């Protein structure tokens, strides 16, 4: 049995959101969510692979302020691969 790495969170700020919708595609194992924030559409797609030991989160839309984090009881290493990609290993 393995321990979960921790709790991954995304903070989109305090702006009002409307039109929330979520979907799960069982064939591709991708879950998506979309909503409207300040008149702009935001989309989030998530794919996780236990075999690869990875969780991929793709955020699209006109996001002005997004914070992400991981709370874990285990040692973790975070690094920005570029201005758009954050790697978290643990």
C-alpha positions in Angstrom: 0.0 0.0 0.0 1.3 3.5 -0.8 0.8 6.8 1.0 -0.8 9.7 -1.0 1.7 12.4 -1.8 -0.5 15.1 -0.3 -3.2 17.7 -1.1 -2.7 19.6 -4.3 -4.6 22.9 -4.4 -5.3 25.7 -7.0 -6.4 29.2 -5.8 -8.0 31.2 -8.6 -8.6 34.2 -6.4 -11.8 35.6 -5.0 -13.6 36.6 -8.2 -17.2 35.5 -8.8 -17.6 32.4 -11.0 -20.7 31.3 -12.9 -21.6 28.5 -15.4 -19.6 25.8 -13.6 -19.5 22.6 -15.6 -17.5 19.4 -15.1 -17.0 16.2 -17.2 -15.2 12.9 -16.9 -14.0 11.0 -20.0 -13.5 7.4 -18.9 -11.8 6.5 -22.2 -9.0 9.1 -21.9 -9.1 9.3 -18.1 -9.3 13.1 -18.3 -11.5 15.2 -16.1 -12.4 18.7 -17.2 -14.1 21.6 -15.6 -15.0 25.0 -17.1 -16.5 28.2 -15.7 -16.8 31.9 -16.4 -14.9 34.4 -14.3 -15.0 38.1 -14.9 -16.6 37.5 -18.3 -13.9 35.1 -19.4 -14.1 31.3 -19.8 -11.6 29.3 -17.7 -10.9 25.6 -18.3 -9.1 23.0 -16.3 -8.2 19.5 -17.5 -6.6 16.9 -15.2 -5.0 13.6 -16.1 -3.3 11.3 -13.5 -1.2 8.2 -14.2 -0.1 6.0 -11.4 2.2 4.1 -13.8 4.0 7.3 -14.7 3.8 8.7 -11.2 2.4 11.9 -12.6 -0.6 14.2 -12.4 -0.9 16.8 -15.2 -3.1 19.9 -14.8 -3.7 22.1 -17.8 -5.2 25.5 -17.1 -6.4 27.7 -20.0 -8.2 31.0 -20.2 -7.4 34.5 -19.3 -6.1 33.9 -15.8 -4.6 36.9 -14.1 -3.8 35.4 -10.8 -3.4 31.7 -10.0 -1.6 30.2 -7.0 -0.9 26.4 -6.8 0.5 24.4 -4.0 1.0 21.0 -2.4 0.6 20.3 1.3 2.4 17.1 2.1 3.8 15.2 5.1 6.6 13.9 2.8 9.6 15.8 1.6 8.8 17.5 -1.8 10.8 19.4 -4.3 9.2 22.2 -6.5 10.8 23.9 -9.4 9.6 26.2 -12.2 10.5 24.5 -15.5 9.5 27.8 -17.3 7.0 30.6 -16.7 4.1 28.2 -17.5 5.3 24.8 -16.0 5.7 23.9 -12.4 7.1 20.5 -11.4 6.4 19.1 -8.0 8.2 15.9 -7.0 8.0 13.8 -3.9 
